[in-house]
Amino acid sequence: MEKLTLQEEEVMIYIWELQDCFVKDILGKYPEPIPPYTTIASIVKNLERKGYVIAKRMGNTYQYTPAIRENEYKRHFMSGVVRNYFENSYKEMVSFFAKDQKISTEDLKEIIELIEKGKETN
C-alpha cells in the first residue's frame, strides 16, 4: 500500500465519506476557497493509479468508488507510525501523548473501558 500525500489523503477521506462519487461531488465537500476541478481530477487519477479508487465510466465522466476501506488504510499506516516512532509499542505511543498532554485522563479511562469491553466480547 503506497503512502498518500496530504492532498490525496484529504480527497480520499471525502471519497470514503461519499462512497460512489464524481469529481464534482468531491469538490462540493471542500470549504471555500474551492480548489480547481482539474486539481481534484488529477489527485483522483493518482489515487486510481495507486489502487485506492476504482473508476467506472459513466457517459463522458467517471464515477469513483473506494477500492480500500478507510479502517484498512488507518490500520496499515498507524502500524508503521508505531513501528517507526514508538519502538513498535502502542504503550509507548499512548504514554508519549499522555506526557505531552495531548490526551486527557478521561480519554485514557475511556480507552481502558473500550479495551476491557473488547476483551469481554472475545
Summary of the structure (lengths in Angstrom):
residues: 122
radius of gyration: 18.5
end to end distance: 29.0
largest distance: 54.8
contacts: 288
relative contact order: 0.11
helix: 61%
strand: 11%
